Amino acid sequence: MPRLLLLTLATTTAIAGAARADDLRDLALETFKPLPSTVPAVAGNPITPEKIALGKALFFDPRLSASGVFSCYSCHNLTTGGDDNMETSVGHGWQKGPRNAPTALNAVLNEAQFWDGRAEDLKAQAKGPVQAGVEMANTPDNVVATLSSMPAYVDGFKAAFPGEVDAVTFDNMAKAIEAFEATLITPAPFDAWLNGDDHALSAEAKAGLQLFIDKGCSACHSGVNVGGHGYYPFGLIEKPGAEILPPGDKGRFAVTETADDEYVFRAAPLRNIALTAPYFHSGKVWDLSVAVEIMAESQLGEALAPEETRHIVAFLDSLTGTMPEVTLPVLPAETATTPRPTQEVVPD
């Protein structure tokens, strides 16, 4: 075959391949958005370096718990995907919580927090576990007393909330933690590809993305966090078994007390999903491939071929991002007026 014809065919093939890649990207951009390149703004809480530094200390401080044992970090381990990699978390008195801990990574981009969306933002979310009896089992007054007893914390609150006469408050604790968590953004290969890097995704991941859209997964898992917004019945087409969907946990019904919200949950954000096993609110599935197949059957009525599952998992792997560098804070020391930890009672 003449060299000129070979070059022409090669060029035509390359152009066609580029066109297909651009078509898929254009389609993806109708559904997804890349992560922001800066720390996202949050409503009613301007993010400042002082607030981030204070929030980081609070995130790691177990003295926000009544026992002095559990911190935010206990259930949202930033070295293991922003969760604790347990079916359900262990809290005060070594009690087991009712649901799997969601990741803290990119959580600021969720429409609402918790599996049932009962917290409108991270400020509200930060207050919940501190007061929950099965988690940190503390009270706002005791938290404020604890933080006020340490001069370094008092100075940190004054710097983070200048102009406030009494800066050490439970609300400001939550705002500071929200500010720190807003920095936990993890740019991934998928973001690079959405931003125009054709080589950021493998051919298998692109095939998985196409399937993810074509099969209907993106109807619920869309936007910048590939989920994290919208509420849907678990078992839209076919309810999974009780081992995966425990009958006692009716999801958003506990928030709204509306019959239509029984077994309805917020669509899980899928960024870093490869790091956050086990899966679902019950934490009963440890294999991502199995989780994909369960969702396809339960939500879409689709029985995936093994190759389809493999491709979708390859796409989900492309959502694993780069963690921001987080150094452990040196926490303030207790003083004579710091409330002492309560004795935990191990349940029978």
Buried (B, 14 or more C-beta within 10 A) or exposed (E): EEEEEEEEEEEEEEEEEEEEBEEBBEBBEEBBBBBBEEBBEBEEBEBBEBBBBBBBBBBBBBBBBBBBBBBBBBBBBBEEBBBBBBBBBBBBBEBEBBBBBBBBBBBBBBBBBBBBBBBEBBBBBBBBBBBBEBBBBBEBEBBBBBBBBBEBBBEBBBBBBEEEEEBBBBEBBBBBBBBBBBBBBBBBBBBBBBBEEEEBBBEBBBBBBBBBBEBBBBBBBBBBBBBBBBBBBBBBEEBBEEEBBBEEBBBBBEBBEEEEBEBBBBBBBBBBBBBBBBBBBBBBBEEBBEBBBBBBBBBBEBEBEEEBBBBBBBBBBBBBBEBEEBEEBEBBEBEEEBBEBBEBEEEE
